Amino acid sequence: MASQLGKRYRCTKCGTEILCTKAGEGTPSCCGQEMELQEPRLVPSSD
């Protein structure tokens, strides 16, 4: 899996979060394991 531009990744072990600013081959890793892709946070609507 390639890293995706504009996506956030998080380390489940230490909690480090990164924002991908340049897409490329490979997957971000931290603490010897692959970082997990963060899901977008829902923002309440401003009706």
Protein Blocks (a to p, Z undefined) as FASTA:
>chain_A
ZZdehiacddfknopacddfbgcedjddeehiacdddddddddddZZ
